[in-house]
Every structure is written in C-alpha cells, then in structure tokens.
Amino acid sequence: MLAGQVYLVAGDESFLRDKAIRKIRFDLSKEVTPLIFYSDDTSIKEAVDACRSMDMLTENLVVIYKGFEDISTQDKDILSKYIRKPNPAACLIIEASARYINGKKPYNKLPKFKVVECNRPRIGQLGNWINKITEDKEKKIESQAVESLISKCGNSLKGISDAIEKLSLYVGESKIITLGHVQELIGFDAEYTAYNLIDEIFKKDIGESLRIANRVISKEKDIFGLMGLISFQLTRIYKAKNLLQKKVPRQEVLRELGIYSYLADKFLKQVERSNSKTINKAISLLAETDLNFKTRPGDYRNNFDSLIVRLCALK
C-alpha cells in the first residue's frame, strides 16, 4: 500500500473499517497525520483538490473522505477523473458505512477503487474471531462463554471487542475467561453502573459514589472488575475530549468510541463536565491502586472505599 493509491473502505462494520484505515496509514507511514473530510459538509472536490495540492515535502500524505454513500453522481465523476490520474504523493481513502455488495447501490457504477470490504460477519462466523482477539490479549475463552457473549452482544465486532477488553481487565491475572465471568460482568448492566458511578464522582458525592459501588460489589474480584470499568470509561471520556477539540462531529466520536445510543447523552454530558488534567490524575490513581492491590494484599474493601474518596477529591 503506497501513496498514489485510492482506496474504498466499505462495509457496515465500523470496527473493521477503522482497523483497515489504520493499516493503510501504518503501511504508508507511522507518522502520517491525515486530512479528514465529511460528506455532510464537504464536497468530494475539496478532498480531491487537497490530494492534488500535495507534494513529497507535505506532512499530510493521507486524505480520508467519510460518507461515500451520500455523494452525488457528479462527485463520483470528479472522483473517477482523479483516480485515472492520481497524485503519486497522496493516498486517498474513501469510507462508506453501507454494507458492501458489489454492483448494488451505493456501489453501482464504481470508479476503479482498491476495495477493502468491511462487512459485519454473520453470527456463525463470530466464534473464531472472538477466539483470535482473546488470544491477542493473552487470554483464552471457554466455548460456552463465546456463545453467551454472542447472545449478549450480537454480531457487532466493536461491541464484542469492548466486552472482551472489559472481561480481560475483570479477570486480572487469570488466563481463562469463563461463562461465569461473562454472566457476572456482561449479564448485568455493568457499563450503566460505571456511568452512574462516574457521574457521582464528578459531582464529588462520596456517599452516593460508595452506595453505587457497594451495590455491585459482593466479592473481592468485583472490586478489580469495577476498577477496570471505571478506568475504561475515563479513558473513553479523555479520548472524546481530544476528538471534539479537533472538531470531529459528535456522532463520529460516539461511533468511534462505541458508545451505545441509549448512553450517548449521558456520555457527552460527562465529557463536557470533565477536564483532561483531572481525568489523567484519576487514571493514574486507579493504576497505582491496582498495582498496590496486586503487590501488597490487604483489606481490599476498605482500600477500595478509600480510592473512591480520593477520586471524589480530585480537582
């Protein structure tokens, strides 16, 4: 994959589209900073003009245009002309979120793209994929746990990937993710609990924060699981603040971070109320506490309560 290419990254699975775009960028250069255009406010002509204006001394060699399914026939013609004679110093990536079926709208009468298909897999294809990404985290997952995870997350790879990340944090040093782990963490609305807890921490309400935490903690390993969830959520808030500061549209931020629609308003309010400095302090405090728990075993419950108090006190 080299500069001078034009790619169509197309399909209804955002997780695979994001992964494909990262790979193209990485293969071109680890330090490439892309120029990003959106079809809802920019014509394809602006993206093409940006590609044509680049030379080998330009820092930005990658241009990404999101929303191919929305462009007009006229814009397709502009794109076709560019593809016939692309700038060898630029790489143009066109992203489309509609399921890719060659020859059917919006993929009929396509220019001569290099197509990267990113369709969401069928349910029967998910087991092998789940095993692979679990192995990438140096874990294994029981077959019954795979089935349970699919039943809870459906065939959204982003949803499954987020669930496995949470499960990996939840099981800690254990190498096996079991059916019990999935039922304990994914079975109840753990994510909603984390949202509510962070709400109260941001309000500096120690009493309510402890009440929410204690409601879901019944055994020692629940403490590690909840700490992992808090850290996971704070990291997403931090990433969202950075993306919004770069003028990335809110809907794009929510999609990028895998925020469920029923939690979108709650998440955006948390992003608005927080500041990056405090979030960094909180994440560092969580990491420090996690290390202390693992290297200096003691009264986990009281130490966790102290952690909540310290999180509420952060400025």
C-alpha positions as CSV (number, residue, x, y, z in Angstrom):
1,M,0.0,0.0,0.0
2,L,1.7,3.1,-1.2
3,A,1.0,6.8,-1.8
4,G,-0.8,7.3,-5.1
5,Q,-3.5,4.7,-4.3
6,V,-7.2,5.4,-3.9
7,Y,-9.0,3.0,-1.5
8,L,-12.7,2.4,-0.9
9,V,-13.1,1.1,2.7
10,A,-16.7,-0.1,2.6
11,G,-19.0,-2.1,4.8
12,D,-21.4,-1.9,7.8
13,E,-18.9,-2.9,10.5
14,S,-17.2,0.3,11.8
15,F,-14.7,-1.8,13.8
16,L,-13.3,-3.4,10.6
17,R,-13.4,0.0,8.7
18,D,-11.4,1.7,11.4
19,K,-8.9,-1.2,11.5
20,A,-8.5,-1.2,7.7
21,I,-7.9,2.6,7.7
22,R,-5.3,2.3,10.5
23,K,-3.5,-0.4,8.5
24,I,-3.4,1.7,5.3
25,R,-2.0,4.6,7.3
26,F,0.5,2.4,9.1
27,D,1.8,0.8,5.9
28,L,2.3,4.2,4.4
29,S,4.0,5.8,7.3
30,K,3.7,5.5,11.1
31,E,3.8,9.3,11.5
32,V,1.2,10.3,8.9
33,T,-1.4,12.8,10.1
34,P,-4.5,12.5,7.8
35,L,-6.7,15.3,6.5
36,I,-10.3,14.2,7.1
37,F,-13.3,15.4,5.2
38,Y,-17.0,14.6,5.8
39,S,-19.7,14.3,3.1
40,D,-22.3,16.1,5.2
41,D,-20.4,19.4,4.9
42,T,-17.8,18.9,2.2
43,S,-17.8,18.1,-1.5
44,I,-15.5,15.3,-2.7
45,K,-13.9,18.0,-4.8
46,E,-12.3,19.5,-1.7
47,A,-10.7,16.2,-0.8
48,V,-9.5,15.6,-4.4
49,D,-8.1,19.2,-4.5
50,A,-6.3,18.5,-1.3
51,C,-4.7,15.4,-2.8
52,R,-3.7,17.2,-5.9
53,S,-2.0,20.0,-4.0
54,M,0.3,17.7,-2.0
55,D,3.9,17.1,-2.8
56,M,6.6,14.9,-1.3
57,L,7.6,17.6,1.2
58,T,4.0,17.9,2.6
59,E,3.5,16.5,6.1
60,N,-0.1,15.2,5.4
61,L,0.1,12.5,2.7
62,V,-3.2,10.8,3.6
63,V,-6.7,12.2,2.8
64,I,-9.8,10.5,4.3
65,Y,-13.2,11.2,2.9
66,K,-16.1,9.8,5.0
67,G,-19.6,9.2,3.7
68,F,-19.2,7.9,0.1
69,E,-22.8,6.6,0.2
70,D,-24.0,10.2,0.3
71,I,-22.1,11.7,-2.6
72,S,-23.8,12.7,-5.9
73,T,-23.3,11.3,-9.4
74,Q,-21.4,14.5,-10.2
75,D,-19.0,13.9,-7.3
76,K,-18.5,10.3,-8.5
77,D,-17.4,11.7,-11.8
78,I,-14.9,14.1,-10.1
79,L,-13.5,11.1,-8.2
80,S,-13.3,8.9,-11.4
81,K,-11.2,11.6,-13.1
82,Y,-8.9,11.8,-10.2
83,I,-8.5,8.0,-10.0
84,R,-7.4,8.0,-13.6
85,K,-4.5,10.3,-12.8
86,P,-3.9,10.4,-9.0
87,N,-1.2,12.4,-7.3
88,P,1.6,9.9,-6.6
89,A,2.5,11.8,-3.4
90,A,-1.0,11.3,-1.9
91,C,-3.1,8.4,-0.6
92,L,-6.9,9.0,-0.8
93,I,-9.1,6.8,1.4
94,I,-12.9,6.9,0.8
95,E,-15.0,5.4,3.6
96,A,-18.6,4.1,3.2
97,S,-20.7,2.7,6.0
98,A,-23.3,0.9,3.9
99,R,-23.0,-2.9,3.6
100,Y,-20.8,-3.6,0.6
101,I,-22.5,-5.5,-2.1
102,N,-20.7,-5.1,-5.4
103,G,-22.9,-3.7,-8.1
104,K,-25.7,-2.6,-5.8
105,K,-26.4,1.0,-4.6
106,P,-24.4,2.9,-3.5
107,Y,-21.7,0.7,-5.0
108,N,-23.1,0.6,-8.6
109,K,-21.0,2.2,-11.3
110,L,-18.0,2.5,-9.1
111,P,-14.8,4.1,-10.1
112,K,-11.8,1.8,-10.2
113,F,-11.0,1.7,-6.5
114,K,-9.0,-0.7,-4.5
115,V,-11.9,-2.0,-2.4
116,V,-11.4,-3.1,1.2
117,E,-14.5,-5.0,2.2
118,C,-15.6,-4.4,5.8
119,N,-18.9,-6.1,6.2
120,R,-20.2,-7.3,9.5
121,P,-19.8,-11.1,9.8
122,R,-22.7,-13.4,10.2
123,I,-23.4,-14.9,13.6
124,G,-21.9,-18.3,12.6
125,Q,-18.6,-16.7,11.8
126,L,-18.0,-14.9,15.1
127,G,-16.6,-17.8,17.2
128,N,-13.3,-17.9,15.5
129,W,-13.0,-14.1,15.5
130,I,-13.7,-13.9,19.3
131,N,-11.1,-16.6,20.0
132,K,-8.5,-14.7,17.9
133,I,-8.9,-11.3,19.6
134,T,-9.0,-13.0,23.1
135,E,-5.6,-14.7,22.2
136,D,-4.3,-11.3,21.2
137,K,-4.8,-10.3,24.9
138,E,-3.0,-13.4,26.0
139,K,-6.3,-15.0,27.3
140,K,-8.4,-17.9,26.4
141,I,-12.2,-18.1,26.4
142,E,-14.4,-21.1,27.1
143,S,-16.7,-22.2,24.3
144,Q,-19.8,-21.6,26.4
145,A,-18.5,-18.1,27.2
146,V,-18.2,-17.4,23.5
147,E,-21.8,-18.4,22.9
148,S,-23.0,-16.3,25.8
149,L,-21.0,-13.3,24.6
150,I,-22.5,-13.6,21.1
151,S,-26.0,-13.8,22.6
152,K,-25.5,-10.6,24.6
153,C,-23.6,-8.6,22.0
154,G,-25.0,-9.8,18.7
155,N,-22.7,-9.5,15.7
156,S,-21.2,-6.1,16.4
157,L,-17.4,-6.6,16.4
158,K,-16.9,-3.3,18.2
159,G,-19.4,-4.4,20.9
160,I,-17.7,-7.8,21.3
161,S,-14.2,-6.2,21.3
162,D,-15.2,-3.8,24.0
163,A,-16.7,-6.6,26.0
164,I,-13.5,-8.7,25.7
165,E,-11.4,-5.8,26.8
166,K,-13.6,-5.3,29.9
167,L,-13.5,-9.1,30.6
168,S,-9.7,-9.1,30.3
169,L,-9.5,-6.4,32.9
170,Y,-12.1,-8.1,35.0
171,V,-10.3,-11.5,35.2
172,G,-7.0,-9.8,36.0
173,E,-4.1,-12.3,36.0
174,S,-6.3,-15.2,35.2
175,K,-5.7,-16.6,31.7
176,I,-9.2,-18.0,31.2
177,I,-12.5,-16.1,30.6
178,T,-15.3,-18.4,31.7
179,L,-19.0,-18.4,31.2
180,G,-19.3,-17.2,34.8
181,H,-17.2,-14.1,34.0
182,V,-19.4,-13.2,31.1
183,Q,-22.6,-13.7,33.2
184,E,-21.2,-11.6,36.1
185,L,-19.9,-8.7,34.0
186,I,-21.9,-8.6,30.9
187,G,-25.1,-10.1,32.4
188,F,-26.0,-7.0,34.5
189,D,-25.7,-3.6,33.0
190,A,-22.1,-3.0,34.2
191,E,-21.5,-0.2,31.8
192,Y,-24.5,1.8,33.0
193,T,-23.3,1.2,36.6
194,A,-19.9,2.7,35.7
195,Y,-21.6,5.7,34.1
196,N,-23.6,6.4,37.2
197,L,-20.6,5.9,39.5
198,I,-18.5,8.4,37.4
199,D,-21.4,10.8,37.5
200,E,-21.3,10.9,41.3
201,I,-17.5,11.0,41.4
202,F,-17.6,14.1,39.1
203,K,-20.2,15.6,41.5
204,K,-17.8,14.8,44.4
205,D,-20.7,13.0,46.2
206,I,-18.7,10.5,48.2
207,G,-21.8,8.9,49.9
208,E,-23.7,8.2,46.7
209,S,-20.4,7.0,44.9
210,L,-19.8,4.5,47.7
211,R,-23.5,3.4,47.7
212,I,-23.4,2.7,43.9
213,A,-20.1,0.8,44.2
214,N,-21.1,-1.3,47.2
215,R,-24.4,-2.3,45.5
216,V,-22.4,-4.3,42.8
217,I,-19.5,-5.5,45.0
218,S,-20.3,-8.8,46.6
219,K,-16.8,-10.4,46.5
220,E,-13.2,-9.4,46.1
221,K,-12.9,-9.9,42.3
222,D,-15.8,-7.5,41.8
223,I,-13.5,-4.7,43.1
224,F,-11.0,-5.4,40.3
225,G,-13.7,-5.6,37.7
226,L,-15.3,-2.3,38.8
227,M,-11.9,-0.6,38.8
228,G,-11.3,-1.8,35.3
229,L,-14.7,-0.4,34.2
230,I,-14.0,3.0,35.7
231,S,-10.6,3.1,34.0
232,F,-12.1,2.0,30.7
233,Q,-14.8,4.7,30.9
234,L,-12.5,7.5,31.9
235,T,-10.1,6.6,29.0
236,R,-13.1,6.9,26.6
237,I,-14.0,10.3,28.1
238,Y,-10.4,11.5,27.6
239,K,-10.3,10.3,24.0
240,A,-13.7,12.0,23.3
241,K,-12.5,15.4,24.7
242,N,-9.5,15.2,22.3
243,L,-11.6,14.3,19.3
244,L,-14.1,17.0,20.0
245,Q,-11.3,19.6,20.4
246,K,-10.2,18.6,16.9
247,K,-13.8,19.4,15.6
248,V,-14.7,15.8,14.9
249,P,-18.5,15.7,14.8
250,R,-20.2,14.3,17.9
251,Q,-21.9,11.4,16.1
252,E,-18.5,10.4,14.7
253,V,-17.0,10.5,18.2
254,L,-19.7,8.3,19.6
255,R,-19.3,5.8,16.8
256,E,-15.5,5.8,17.1
257,L,-15.7,5.0,20.8
258,G,-18.5,2.5,20.6
259,I,-21.0,4.5,22.8
260,Y,-24.4,2.9,22.8
261,S,-27.2,5.2,21.7
262,Y,-29.1,5.0,25.0
263,L,-26.0,6.2,26.8
264,A,-24.9,8.9,24.3
265,D,-26.4,11.9,26.1
266,K,-25.1,10.7,29.5
267,F,-21.6,10.2,28.0
268,L,-21.5,13.6,26.3
269,K,-22.5,15.3,29.5
270,Q,-19.7,13.6,31.3
271,V,-17.2,14.7,28.6
272,E,-18.4,18.3,29.0
273,R,-18.2,18.3,32.8
274,S,-14.7,16.8,33.0
275,N,-11.3,18.2,32.3
276,S,-8.3,16.3,30.9
277,K,-6.0,17.0,33.7
278,T,-8.4,15.6,36.3
279,I,-9.1,12.5,34.2
280,N,-5.3,11.8,33.8
281,K,-4.9,12.1,37.6
282,A,-7.9,9.7,38.1
283,I,-6.5,7.1,35.6
284,S,-3.0,7.3,37.3
285,L,-4.6,6.8,40.7
286,L,-6.5,3.8,39.5
287,A,-3.4,2.3,38.1
288,E,-1.5,3.0,41.3
289,T,-4.2,1.4,43.4
290,D,-4.4,-1.7,41.1
291,L,-0.6,-2.2,41.5
292,N,-0.8,-1.8,45.2
293,F,-3.6,-4.4,45.4
294,K,-1.5,-6.9,43.5
295,T,1.8,-6.3,45.2
296,R,0.6,-5.5,48.8
297,P,-2.6,-7.6,49.5
298,G,-4.7,-6.3,52.4
299,D,-8.2,-5.1,53.2
300,Y,-9.4,-4.7,49.6
301,R,-12.8,-3.4,50.5
302,N,-11.6,-0.6,52.8
303,N,-8.8,0.3,50.4
304,F,-11.3,0.5,47.5
305,D,-13.6,2.8,49.6
306,S,-10.5,5.0,50.1
307,L,-9.9,5.0,46.4
308,I,-13.5,6.3,45.8
309,V,-12.9,9.0,48.4
310,R,-9.6,10.1,46.7
311,L,-11.3,10.1,43.3
312,C,-14.0,12.4,44.5
313,A,-11.4,14.7,46.0
314,L,-9.5,15.2,42.7
315,K,-9.5,18.7,41.2
